[in-house]
Amino acid sequence: MSATAELDGRPTSRTELARRLSLGDSIAIVVGMMIGGGIFLVPNLVARSLPSMPMIMAVWVLAGAVSLLGALACAELGAAFPATGGQYVFLREAYGPAAAFLCGWSLFTVARTAQTAWLAVVFSIYLGYFVHLGHFVSKLVSLAVLAIFTWVNYRGVKFGTLVQNSFTLAKVVGLLLIIAAALLLGGHAGHTPIFTYAPQRVSAISFSSFGVALIACLLGYDGWVQLTFVAGEIRNPKRNVVRALAVGTLAVAAIYLLANVAYLRVLSIPEIASSEHVGADATERVLGSAGGTVVSLIILISVTGTLNGCFLTSPRVYFAQAVDGLFFRRFAEVHPVYGTPGFAILAQAVWSAVLLLTGSYESLIDYALFGIWVFYGLMIAAVMVLRRTQPDLSRPYRMWGYPVTPLVFLLITFWFLVNMLITRPGASFAGLGLMLTGVPAYFLWRRYGQRVVLGERAPAEA
């Protein structure tokens, strides 16, 4: 890309996307993708495993720290390779096209499309809190919301970003209002004071129970990686990718910790452990019957913002694959008017709709978790691999605490995957099997695929 184009954000070819995203847009993507419905539900799982306030707060802090390490590793890679596709590009540069293809293949066939379908279903469930929806109408609403966000993001990245910024702001403001109400109006929960240390409870906590809680919290923090999918559209990416990942992840960690303090102020730990809707119960304790309505509305907004983010980010991975000749050529098309990877966005919507209608998204989300964390581990390891294989690569940002920090993340990832194999072998091996279906597909594309160059086609590189 020329210096002039880099400055004004213009693409230099029909297979490049314009850099139109500001630092504020990038932060909104990070925060919007990380904050879903988890903060309203995960505290229940944590309290069941860790019946101690200090341990509850500790596990949320640890999960936030691990997520921050992952984000900082992404920041080094994203600043060095500020290209559309993010995670796919990092794996390609570190390990070659095969590993990158398997990642993109898994994201399209299983992980991100199933996530999109699930979010559309959750949207209709929470909409049903306000308007009664039958089973058939609920399906139509889910399909309609897929269509709406397909249209929004098909029409342009700035349009999609405007929607993303609006919903991110709304969900953060809503959460902060709940937190403020609980802290200022809630009074103390009917049990031992919130910051009282309870050694008799802590002694009963096992490493296994702490691990269960940590896994739940890590899933609540998930989503930071998706900023890298749009790195090729961020202005001044060598600085803004780093800033957005760091600021966004720290902001979410702060909100999550405040939310837990708020819950513990108005509910006892046994109450949290027995509640399937912690956020709603805590808010009802403070605001009365209106509390459930408030939380349902905030969850609805939160899910909507995350759903829009899925269409804003994930199709860029399939676009980058297709440019490399490792996916259907049409996925590499840039819309001549809107400047978006239009076909990739439409394809994600269609496949998500199929998964939604068949109900297979529920199993696929369960299966995808193992593969997602395999690729997280490979991505963070790529920081170390590239430091050795490409020592002269320009790195505007170098990961803090290297090599200790990436090793810590890798140890957590290894433990996470081993724990899944032990506790959920069926889902883990099913996920691994689905991921490996990409191996024959990869060789087919290597043999018959074509690399897209400046809008033309040339043989795929070896």
Helices and strands as residue ranges (DSSP letters): H 3-8, H 23-34, H 38-49, H 53-80, H 87-95, H 97-106, I 107-111, H 112-127, H 135-154, H 157-185, H 199-202, H 207-221, G 224-233, H 237-266, H 269-274, H 278-287, H 290-313, H 315-323, G 329-332, H 342-358, H 361-389, H 404-423, H 425-436, H 438-448, E 450-453, E 456-459
